[in-house]
Amino acid sequence: MNKIKRFFTKILTFLKEVRLEVKKVNWPTREETLRYTLIVIGISVAIAVFLGTLDFVFATILDKFIL
C-alpha cells in the first residue's frame, strides 16, 4: 500500500512542477503564430517546387539520353 501512495505522491508532485514550468513559458501572440505558420508553409512550398523541378529535369535528361 505504501508503494501506491508514493506513486500517487510522485505523480502529484510532477503535475505541480509541470504547472509551474508552463507558467514560465513565453507564449507567442496570435499574430506571431500566424506569421511563423505562413513562413513555414511558404518555405515548404518553395522546397517542393524546387525538388519537383529537379525531378522533372533529371527525368527528362534520363528519357532523352539514357532510355
Residue pairs with C-beta under 8 A, 6 or more apart in sequence:
28 36
